[in-house]
């Protein structure tokens, strides 16, 4: 979980810092700051979902693969519809 925290922090702070640097360099107000924040939030979300998915698989928890109808099919029986 510590690894996940560092990855999320870096995914947020690097684009944010780069956007702030670009704003100061180009004199564009906070335009690139907000672009960097958006990219950072998106990247952090993707990283968190991937790491959480790997942890769930490592713990051996069952995946959510129920049929689309919401009913569970019994083994050996096919859907006749």
Secondary structure, DSSP 8 states (H G I E B T S, - for coil): -HHHHHHHHHHHHHHHHHHHHHHHHHT-TTHHHHHHHHHHHHHHHHHHHHHHHHHHHHHT-------TTS----TT-----
